[in-house]
Amino acid sequence: MPNNITENKTPSGIICINKPSGMTSHDVVNRLRRLYNTKKVGHTGTLDPMATGLLIVLVGNAVKASEYLMSGNKSYVAGLRLGMTSDTEDISGNITVCTDTLPKKEEVFSACEKFVGNIMQVPPMYSAIKIGGKKLVDLARNGETVEREPREVTVYSLKCECVNEESGDYLLDVECSKGTYIRTLCADIGASLYCGGLMSSLERRHNCGFSLDDSHTLEEIEALEMDERGKLLVPVEKAFSDYKKLKLIPFYAGLVRNGVRVYASKVAPDAIEGERFRLYDGEKFFAIAEAQKNSEGESVLRVLKQFV
């Protein structure tokens, strides 16, 4: 039976989920495929099963925005437990070191300050990164360890709050770039203090302009009728709200829809190279584009992605 909220069309848009602990990101996607009656569902960045918080999920044509949303900055609140290490760098793994010799909170605060800015991280073995065509996590589960090259990531801000100095428990409020492993950040802070450390909890608060405050639980969505579920989907154009809005007349909109690169001087004379736009056919959003130079050195609009 066709879904009446979509008038025989696949539902499309963005929905923010408050993921519970113990559920994988793929589990969430599978639940939403059933709830929205479509296979076209994906997420924009995995959260570990133990982690909670914001998981941005794309439904229908919105899945085309995935590569752009995955590259955005994120913020987290993480539990740091000093005096312990594990093979996964978090509390869910096998504990490898345990000590009662812990630093003073002032030392911890000082150590955290050194991890703000551009830093190098060695990706953890328990990650989805592939080396030689194999995921590190699969190798780790087989007891294998391979060399990993350090990667540069950016920690824009890192605030540390002492929860319990005697037990070595702290809360880290982190804003960081794509590719930053909070587990590794906790382990590296512990290593710098010569006592070891691991991540004891993790909650994602923000991602690509979306907030945990905008999210819904799976139970809330499941309790709704199909019509109401559809109303929760945010138009995909919100993901590109930082791009300049550009309305095209039907003639130019038709050219763009058919893959023709139009001269920027005709539709956006003030465009600078590399500037990105949300394109509208009248009032209807349909694509994102970037101003680029063609082989003759003239500025043209190149469509990056069409959504309808």
Buried (B, 14 or more C-beta within 10 A) or exposed (E): EEBEBBEEEBBBBBBBBBBBBEBEBEBBBEBBBEBBBBEBBBBBBBBBBBBBBBBBBBBBBBBBBBEBBBEBBBBBBBBBBBBBBBBBBBBBBEEEEEEEEBBEBEBBBBBBEEBBEEBEBBBBBBBEBEEEEEBBBEBBEEEEEEEBEEBEBBBEEBEBEBBEBEEBBBBBBBBBBBBBBBBBBBBBBBEBBEBBBBBBBBBBBBBBBBEBEBBBEBEEBEEBEBEEBBEBBBEBBBBBEEBEEBBBEEEBBEBBBEEEBBBBEBBBEEBEEEBBBBBBBEEEBBBBBBBBEEEEEEBBBBBBBBBE
